[in-house]
């Protein structure tokens, strides 16, 4: 029976964020549906004007979701009564990460008549390249461990017999997040000054080698 060795290798990659994702949420409320929709469209246009003033294209701000809901309250007699319509608009921008460029955008949004809720996420654009490097590192680590174990056991490492890899979705996002609620957006006195943490991802592979005397 052919003897084998099973070794698990761990790969890790650290990379500086080079891509930024800015998410914005606008909420409009009112008792008249048409008025709420008109206000929502007006706020969207004002927001796009601010984006253009920061040096971005008008279509760079994409809609991720638009929802209209109703909010009720109970009258004194217990009968539900319409309180207002609520329109929620989700928007998203993506661009290469430059602190100055991001700061200009946030300053333009702070000066806008609209007060969206903002969250900023730092990631990488070349996700496939990161994935390839991660798996290459995991395989190299498994091979290194196998060679050490084989040498210590007084045998030779033979040909590779099998690779086991379950696969998973990696979180290619920096642990550094930046959020500004609507009520504080206009209170910002300075542009953003931060250095987001490096993105660290790890994964494992299991490799089986034949052993030779």
N, C-alpha and C positions, 0 to 999 in steps of 0.2 A: 504494500500500500504506500502510495506516494505521501511523504510527509510535507506538511505545509505550515506556514506561519501567517497568522492574521494580525495585522497591525492597523491601528487607527491613527490617522494624521490630522492635525489641526492647522488650518490656515487662517491668517489674520492680515488685514489690510488697514492701514491708517492713511487717510487722505484729507487734504484741506478742502472745505466746501468751495466750489467755484460757480454755483448756481443758486439763485434766490427765488423763492416763491412767496408772493405777497397775496394774502387772502383778505378780502373785504366783505363785510356784510352790512347792508343798509336795510333799515326797517321803517316803514311808513304806516301810520294809523289814522283812521278817520271814520266818521259815521256814514259818509257817502262813498259808494264804491268807485264811481267815476272820478271823484276828487282824489281818492287815494291813488288810483292808477295814474292820474295826471301828475301828482306829486312824485310818484315813483319814477316816472319817465323824466321829469325835470331834474330830479336828484341824479339820475344816471347820466344825463347830459352834462350837468355841472361837474360830476366826478371825472368824466372823460375830458372835459376842458382842462381840469387840473392836471390830469395825466399828460396831456399834450404839452402843457406849459412846463412840465418837468423834462421834456425832451423825448417823450415816447410817442409812438404812433397811436392814433385814435382807436384802432382795432386791437391794440395790445392788451386791453382790458377785456377779458372774456367772461361771459356769464356761465356760472357753474350750476345755478339753480334759481328759479323764481317761483315763489309760492304765495298764494293769497288764501287767507284763512279768516274765520269769523270768531269773534270773542263775545260771549254772552255773560250776563249777570242776572241773578234772580231778583225780581221785584218783591215788594213787601208782601204781595199776595202769593208768592212762590212761583209765579209764571216767568219762564225765561224770557229775557228781552235782549235784543241785539245791542251790544255796547259799542262795537266798532269793527271795521275790517282791518286786517293786518296783512301788509304786503312785505315779504322778505326777499331780498335780492342778494344772491351770492356772486361774487366776482373774484377773478384770479388773474394775476400777472406773473410772468416768468421771464427772467433775463440773467445774463452773466453777472456774478456778484462783484460789485465794486462799491466800497463803502461810501464814496462820494456820491455815486449815482443813486444809491439807495437813500442816502440822506436827503438829496434834492427831491426825490419823489415823496418822501414822508413830509418834508416841509411844505411841498405843494398841496398835499392832502390836508395838512393842518390849516392852511390858509383858505381851503375851499369852504363854501357855504354848507356843504354836506358833511355830516359827522359819522362816517362809517366806523364800525368796529374792525380793527386791523390786527392781523397776525402775520409774522414774518418767519419763514422757515428756510434753513440753509441746507443745500444738498449738493449733488454732483450731477453733471449732465451726462458724462460717459459711463452710464451704469453697466453696460455690457463689458466694457474694459475692466471695470472694478471686479465684476463677477468672474471673469476669466483669470485675473491675477489671484483672486482669492482661492479658486480651485487649484491653480498651479501650485500655490504655496502649500495647500493642504496635502497634495500628492507628494511634493518634495519633502515635507515633514514626515510623512509616512515612510517614504523610502529611506530617509536618514535613520529613523528609529529602527527599521527592519535590518539595516546593515549593522547597526550597533548590536542588536540582539543576536543576529546570526553569528557575528564574530565572537561574541561572548559565549555562545553555545557551541562554538567549534564547528560550525557548518557554514556552507556557502549559500548565498541567496541566489535562487534560480530565477526562472522566468515568472513574470507576473501572470497569475492565474485568473483573478477576478477582482473587480472593483465594485464596491457597494456604496451607493450614494442615494440618500433619500430626497435631497433637494428641499429648499425652503425659500421663502421670500425674505430677502434681507432688508433691514431698515437703513436705507442709505440717506439718513438725515442727521444733521448735527444735533447734539443734545441742547445746543443753544437756541432758545426761542425768544421771540420779541413780540409782545402784544401791547396794543394800545386801545383801551375802551373809548367809546365815542365821547364821553364827558371829559376825558383828559387829552384828547387829540390836539385841541387848540392851545392847550397849556404848555406844549413842548416849546422850549426856548432854544434848544440847540439841535443840530443834526445828529443822527445816530453815530456813536463812536464805539465800536465793539469789534472784537476779533472772535468769531465763532469757533467753538471747539472743533477739533478734528473729528471726522467720522471714523468710527472704529467698527468693523464687522468681522465676524469669525464664522467658520464653518468646518465641518469634519467630513472625512471620507474614510472608508474601511477597505483595505487592500489585502488580498491573499496572494502570497508568493509560494512557489515550490521551493523546497530545500534540497540541497545537494551535499553529499559528503565531501 
